[in-house]
Amino acid sequence: MKLVEKLKEYENQYLFIRWATGGEYGKLMYAGDDFIEFNIIDVDTMSYRETMLIYAPLILEVSIGGADIARIVAEVSSQMTLHEK
C-alpha cells in the first residue's frame, strides 16, 4: 500500500506531516495520487496560516495521533460555536 492511499483514510483530520523541506501541524484536506492538500495551523493562535500542496513523494513522516495532535483537536474544538435554532 502506498502512503497516499493510506492518507486518503485520514482526509479532514488533524495530523503532523514532515516533508523534505519542513514539517507542520494541520488538517489534511485532500490526498490525491500525486499531491496532498494540507491546511497548516499556527499552533499559537490555532488559526489556519496557509494551505500547501505537497508533492506526495516528498512526504517523510506522518503522525496521526499523540499528545500534540490531541491538544490541537481540543483547542480547535473549544473554539467551535454551537449554532442555535
DSSP file (Angstrom, degrees, kcal/mol; ACC not computed):
  #  RESIDUE AA STRUCTURE BP1 BP2  ACC     N-H-->O    O-->H-N    N-H-->O    O-->H-N    TCO  KAPPA ALPHA  PHI   PSI    X-CA   Y-CA   Z-CA
    1    1 A M              0   0    0      0, 0.0     2,-0.1     0, 0.0     3,-0.0   0.000 360.0 360.0 360.0 134.5    0.0    0.0    0.0
    2    2 A K     >  -     0   0    0      1,-0.1     4,-1.7     4,-0.0     3,-0.2  -0.483 360.0-116.9 -81.4 155.6    1.3    3.4   -0.9
    3    3 A L  H  > S+     0   0    0      1,-0.2     4,-2.5     2,-0.2     5,-0.2   0.889 114.7  54.8 -58.7 -41.6    1.4    6.3    1.7
    4    4 A V  H  > S+     0   0    0      1,-0.2     4,-1.4     2,-0.2    -1,-0.2   0.878 104.8  53.5 -63.5 -37.3   -1.1    8.4   -0.4
    5    5 A E  H  4 S+     0   0    0      1,-0.2     4,-0.4     2,-0.2    -1,-0.2   0.903 111.6  45.7 -63.0 -40.2   -3.6    5.5   -0.4
    6    6 A K  H >< S+     0   0    0     -4,-1.7     3,-1.3     1,-0.2     4,-0.3   0.878 107.5  57.9 -69.2 -38.2   -3.3    5.3    3.4
    7    7 A L  H >< S+     0   0    0     -4,-2.5     3,-1.7     1,-0.3    -1,-0.2   0.786  90.9  71.0 -64.5 -26.8   -3.6    9.1    3.8
    8    8 A K  G >< S+     0   0    0     -4,-1.4     3,-1.0     1,-0.3    -1,-0.3   0.810  92.2  59.3 -59.0 -28.1   -6.9    9.1    1.9
    9    9 A E  G <  S+     0   0    0     -3,-1.3    -1,-0.3    -4,-0.4    -2,-0.2   0.704 105.3  50.0 -70.8 -19.5   -8.4    7.4    5.1
   10   10 A Y  G X  S+     0   0    0     -3,-1.7     3,-1.2    -4,-0.3    18,-0.3   0.155  75.0 139.2-109.5  17.7   -7.3   10.5    7.1
   11   11 A E  T <  S+     0   0    0     -3,-1.0    18,-0.2     1,-0.2     3,-0.1  -0.365  72.5  21.0 -60.7 143.1   -8.8   13.3    5.0
   12   12 A N  T 3  S+     0   0    0     16,-4.2     2,-0.3     1,-0.3    -1,-0.2   0.722 103.3 112.9  66.7  26.3  -10.4   16.0    7.1
   13   13 A Q  E <  S-A   28   0A   0     -3,-1.2    15,-2.4    15,-0.5     2,-0.3  -0.896  70.3-110.4-123.1 157.0   -8.4   15.0   10.2
   14   14 A Y  E     +A   27   0A   0     -2,-0.3     2,-0.3    13,-0.2    13,-0.2  -0.661  50.6 142.3 -86.7 138.9   -5.6   16.8   12.1
   15   15 A L  E     -A   26   0A   0     11,-2.6    11,-2.2    -2,-0.3     2,-0.5  -0.958  47.8-103.9-160.9 175.0   -2.1   15.4   11.9
   16   16 A F  E     -AB  25  63A   0     47,-2.5    47,-3.1    -2,-0.3     2,-0.4  -0.949  32.1-170.7-111.6 130.9    1.6   16.3   11.7
   17   17 A I  E     -AB  24  62A   0      7,-2.5     7,-2.2    -2,-0.5     2,-0.5  -0.984   7.8-165.6-124.8 130.9    3.4   15.9    8.4
   18   18 A R  E     +AB  23  61A   0     43,-2.9    42,-2.8    -2,-0.4    43,-2.1  -0.965  17.2 174.2-111.4 128.8    7.1   16.2    7.8
   19   19 A W  E >   -AB  22  59A   0      3,-3.4     3,-1.2    -2,-0.5    40,-0.2  -0.650  49.6 -76.1-124.4-176.2    8.2   16.6    4.2
   20   20 A A  T 3  S+     0   0    0     38,-1.1    39,-0.1     1,-0.3     3,-0.1   0.777 127.6  27.2 -55.6 -33.3   11.6   17.2    2.5
   21   21 A T  T 3  S-     0   0    0      1,-0.1     2,-0.3    37,-0.1    -1,-0.3   0.346 128.5 -22.6-115.1   6.7   11.8   20.9    3.4
   22   22 A G  E <   -A   19   0A   0     -3,-1.2    -3,-3.4     2,-0.0     2,-0.3  -0.989  51.2-123.2 175.4-171.7    9.7   21.2    6.6
   23   23 A G  E     +A   18   0A   0     -2,-0.3     2,-0.3    -5,-0.3    -5,-0.3  -0.936  25.9 169.0-162.4 140.1    7.1   19.9    8.9
   24   24 A E  E     -A   17   0A   0     -7,-2.2    -7,-2.5    -2,-0.3     2,-0.3  -0.970  33.0-113.6-150.2 159.7    3.9   21.3   10.3
   25   25 A Y  E     +A   16   0A   0     16,-0.4    16,-2.4    -2,-0.3     2,-0.3  -0.742  57.9 113.5 -90.1 147.0    0.6   20.5   12.2
   26   26 A G  E     -AC  15  40A   0    -11,-2.2   -11,-2.6    -2,-0.3     2,-0.5  -0.981  62.0 -65.9 177.8-165.4   -2.5   20.9   10.2
   27   27 A K  E     -AC  14  39A   0     12,-2.5    12,-2.7    -2,-0.3     2,-0.7  -0.950  37.1-133.1-116.0 126.3   -5.6   19.4    8.6
   28   28 A L  E     +AC  13  38A   0    -15,-2.4   -16,-4.2    -2,-0.5   -15,-0.5  -0.682  28.3 174.2 -78.6 115.6   -5.4   17.1    5.7
   29   29 A M  E     +     0   0A   0      8,-2.4     2,-0.3    -2,-0.7    -1,-0.2   0.843  62.5   2.7 -92.1 -37.9   -7.9   18.3    3.2
   30   30 A Y  E     - C   0  37A   0      7,-1.5     7,-2.8   -19,-0.1     2,-0.5  -0.986  50.9-161.1-154.2 136.9   -7.2   16.1    0.2
   31   31 A A  E     + C   0  36A   0     -2,-0.3     5,-0.2     5,-0.2     2,-0.1  -0.942  25.1 173.8-121.7 108.0   -4.9   13.2   -0.7
   32   32 A G        -     0   0    0      3,-2.8   -25,-0.1    -2,-0.5   -24,-0.1  -0.350  47.1 -91.9-102.6-175.0   -4.5   12.7   -4.4
   33   33 A D  S    S+     0   0    0      1,-0.2   -29,-0.1    -2,-0.1   -28,-0.1   0.839 121.1  16.7 -69.1 -33.6   -2.3   10.4   -6.4
   34   34 A D  S    S+     0   0    0      1,-0.2    22,-1.8    22,-0.1     2,-0.3   0.587 129.2  18.6-118.6 -13.0    0.5   12.9   -6.8
   35   35 A F  E     - D   0  55A   0     20,-0.3    -3,-2.8    21,-0.1     2,-0.3  -0.969  58.0-138.4-149.6 165.0   -0.1   15.6   -4.2
   36   36 A I  E     -CD  31  54A   0     18,-2.1    18,-2.4    -2,-0.3     2,-0.5  -0.944  15.7-135.5-122.7 151.3   -1.9   16.3   -0.9
   37   37 A E  E     -CD  30  53A   0     -7,-2.8    -8,-2.4    -2,-0.3    -7,-1.5  -0.938  29.1-177.8-104.5 124.1   -3.7   19.5    0.1
   38   38 A F  E     -CD  28  52A   0     14,-2.9    14,-3.0    -2,-0.5     2,-0.7  -0.980  21.2-149.9-132.9 119.2   -2.7   20.4    3.7
   39   39 A N  E     -CD  27  51A   0    -12,-2.7   -12,-2.5    -2,-0.4     2,-0.3  -0.810  23.5-142.9 -89.4 114.4   -4.1   23.4    5.7
   40   40 A I  E     -CD  26  50A   0     10,-3.0     9,-2.9    -2,-0.7    10,-0.9  -0.589   9.7-147.7 -82.8 137.1   -1.3   24.4    8.1
   41   41 A I  E     - D   0  48A   0    -16,-2.4     2,-0.8    -2,-0.3   -16,-0.4  -0.876  13.1-131.8-106.3 133.8   -2.3   25.6   11.6
   42   42 A D  E  >> - D   0  47A   0      5,-3.0     4,-2.8    -2,-0.4     5,-0.6  -0.767  19.9-153.6 -78.2 112.1   -0.5   28.2   13.6
   43   43 A V  T  45S+     0   0    0     -2,-0.8    -1,-0.2     1,-0.2   -17,-0.0   0.680  88.3  56.1 -68.8 -16.5   -0.2   26.3   17.0
   44   44 A D  T  45S+     0   0    0      1,-0.1    -1,-0.2     3,-0.1    -2,-0.0   0.894 124.4  20.1 -79.4 -41.4   -0.1   29.6   19.0
   45   45 A T  T  45S-     0   0    0     -3,-0.3    -2,-0.2     2,-0.2    -1,-0.1   0.561  94.5-133.6-103.9 -10.5   -3.3   31.1   17.7
   46   46 A M  T  <5 +     0   0    0     -4,-2.8     2,-0.3     1,-0.2    -3,-0.2   0.785  63.9 127.1  59.3  30.8   -5.0   27.8   16.4
   47   47 A S  E   <S-D   42   0A   0     -5,-0.6    -5,-3.0     1,-0.0     2,-0.4  -0.827  71.6 -95.1-112.5 156.8   -5.9   29.6   13.2
   48   48 A Y  E     -D   41   0A   0     -2,-0.3    -7,-0.3    -7,-0.2     3,-0.1  -0.551  37.3-176.9 -72.2 128.0   -5.2   28.4    9.7
   49   49 A R  E     -     0   0A   0     -9,-2.9     2,-0.3    -2,-0.4    -1,-0.2   0.857  57.9 -25.6 -94.3 -43.0   -2.0   30.0    8.4
   50   50 A E  E     -D   40   0A   0    -10,-0.9   -10,-3.0     2,-0.0     2,-0.5  -0.984  52.6-116.8-164.8 164.1   -1.7   28.7    4.9
   51   51 A T  E     -D   39   0A   0     -2,-0.3     2,-0.4   -12,-0.2   -12,-0.2  -0.949  30.5-165.8-111.4 131.6   -2.7   25.9    2.5
   52   52 A M  E     -D   38   0A   0    -14,-3.0   -14,-2.9    -2,-0.5     2,-0.6  -0.922  17.7-151.0-118.7 143.4    0.1   23.8    1.0
   53   53 A L  E     -D   37   0A   0     -2,-0.4     2,-0.5   -16,-0.2   -16,-0.2  -0.969  25.4-165.3-106.8 115.3    0.0   21.4   -1.9
   54   54 A I  E     -D   36   0A   0    -18,-2.4   -18,-2.1    -2,-0.6     2,-0.4  -0.893  23.8-120.9-111.2 128.4    2.8   18.9   -1.2
   55   55 A Y  E >   -D   35   0A   0     -2,-0.5     3,-2.2   -20,-0.2     4,-0.3  -0.536  28.1-132.7 -65.3 120.0    4.2   16.5   -3.8
   56   56 A A  G >  S+     0   0    0    -22,-1.8     3,-1.8    -2,-0.4    -1,-0.1   0.796  99.4  60.2 -53.7 -41.0    3.4   13.1   -2.3
   57   57 A P  G 3  S+     0   0    0      0, 0.0    -1,-0.3     0, 0.0   -22,-0.1   0.686  98.1  62.6 -64.1 -13.6    6.9   11.5   -2.8
   58   58 A L  G <  S+     0   0    0     -3,-2.2   -38,-1.1   -39,-0.0     2,-0.3   0.579  76.0 109.5 -84.6  -9.6    8.4   14.3   -0.6
   59   59 A I  E <   +B   19   0A   0     -3,-1.8   -40,-0.3    -4,-0.3     3,-0.1  -0.526  37.6 171.2 -71.9 126.1    6.5   13.2    2.5
   60   60 A L  E     +     0   0A   0    -42,-2.8     2,-0.3     1,-0.3   -41,-0.2   0.750  60.6  12.0-104.3 -33.4    8.8   11.7    5.0
   61   61 A E  E     -B   18   0A   0    -43,-2.1   -43,-2.9     2,-0.0     2,-0.4  -0.999  51.7-168.1-152.0 142.3    6.7   11.3    8.1
   62   62 A V  E     -B   17   0A   0     -2,-0.3     2,-0.6   -45,-0.2   -45,-0.2  -0.991   5.8-164.8-133.9 125.8    3.1   11.4    9.2
   63   63 A S  E     +B   16   0A   0    -47,-3.1   -47,-2.5    -2,-0.4    -2,-0.0  -0.952  11.2 173.6-111.6 119.1    1.9   11.5   12.8
   64   64 A I        +     0   0    0     -2,-0.6     2,-0.2   -49,-0.2    -1,-0.1   0.759  63.7  18.7 -97.1 -29.4   -1.8   10.8   13.2
   65   65 A G  S    S+     0   0    0    -49,-0.1     2,-0.2     4,-0.0     3,-0.2  -0.638  70.3 100.9-129.9-173.1   -2.1   10.6   17.0
   66   66 A G  S  > S-     0   0    0     -2,-0.2     4,-2.2     1,-0.1     5,-0.2  -0.526  79.0 -62.5 119.0 173.9   -0.2   11.6   20.1
   67   67 A A  H  > S+     0   0    0      1,-0.2     4,-2.2     2,-0.2     5,-0.2   0.886 128.2  50.4 -64.4 -42.1   -0.4   14.3   22.8
   68   68 A D  H  > S+     0   0    0      2,-0.2     4,-2.0     1,-0.2    -1,-0.2   0.906 111.8  47.2 -66.0 -40.8    0.3   17.2   20.4
   69   69 A I  H  > S+     0   0    0      2,-0.2     4,-2.5     1,-0.2    -1,-0.2   0.913 111.5  51.5 -65.9 -41.7   -2.4   16.2   18.0
   70   70 A A  H  X S+     0   0    0     -4,-2.2     4,-2.3     1,-0.2    -2,-0.2   0.884 108.9  51.5 -62.0 -38.7   -4.9   15.7   20.8
   71   71 A R  H  X S+     0   0    0     -4,-2.2     4,-2.6     2,-0.2    -1,-0.2   0.912 110.2  48.6 -65.1 -42.3   -4.1   19.2   22.1
   72   72 A I  H  X S+     0   0    0     -4,-2.0     4,-2.7     2,-0.2     5,-0.2   0.923 111.6  49.0 -64.7 -43.7   -4.7   20.7   18.7
   73   73 A V  H  X S+     0   0    0     -4,-2.5     4,-2.4     1,-0.2    -1,-0.2   0.913 112.7  48.5 -61.4 -42.2   -8.0   18.9   18.3
   74   74 A A  H  X S+     0   0    0     -4,-2.3     4,-2.1     2,-0.2    -2,-0.2   0.909 112.5  48.0 -64.7 -42.6   -9.1   20.0   21.8
   75   75 A E  H  X S+     0   0    0     -4,-2.6     4,-1.0     2,-0.2    -2,-0.2   0.929 114.0  45.6 -64.6 -45.5   -8.1   23.6   21.1
   76   76 A V  H  X S+     0   0    0     -4,-2.7     4,-0.5     1,-0.2     3,-0.5   0.906 112.9  51.3 -64.7 -40.9   -9.9   23.7   17.8
   77   77 A S  H >< S+     0   0    0     -4,-2.4     3,-0.9    -5,-0.2    -1,-0.2   0.869 105.8  54.8 -64.5 -36.8  -13.0   22.0   19.3
   78   78 A S  H 3< S+     0   0    0     -4,-2.1    -1,-0.2     1,-0.2    -2,-0.2   0.747 105.2  54.4 -70.0 -21.7  -13.1   24.6   22.1
   79   79 A Q  H 3< S+     0   0    0     -4,-1.0    -1,-0.2    -3,-0.5    -2,-0.2   0.569  86.7 101.6 -87.5  -9.0  -13.2   27.4   19.6
   80   80 A M    <<  -     0   0    0     -3,-0.9     2,-0.4    -4,-0.5    -3,-0.0  -0.502  63.1-146.0 -75.0 143.3  -16.2   26.0   17.7
   81   81 A T        -     0   0    0     -2,-0.2     2,-0.4     0, 0.0    -2,-0.1  -0.838  12.0-122.5-109.2 149.4  -19.6   27.5   18.5
   82   82 A L        -     0   0    0     -2,-0.4     2,-0.6     1,-0.0     0, 0.0  -0.754  22.3-132.2 -89.1 133.1  -22.9   25.8   18.6
   83   83 A H        -     0   0    0     -2,-0.4     2,-0.3     2,-0.0    -1,-0.0  -0.759  20.2-147.0 -86.9 120.6  -25.5   27.1   16.2
   84   84 A E              0   0    0     -2,-0.6    -1,-0.0     1,-0.1     0, 0.0  -0.658 360.0 360.0 -88.4 143.2  -28.8   27.6   18.0
   85   85 A K              0   0    0     -2,-0.3    -1,-0.1     0, 0.0    -2,-0.0   0.432 360.0 360.0 -88.9 360.0  -32.0   27.1   16.1
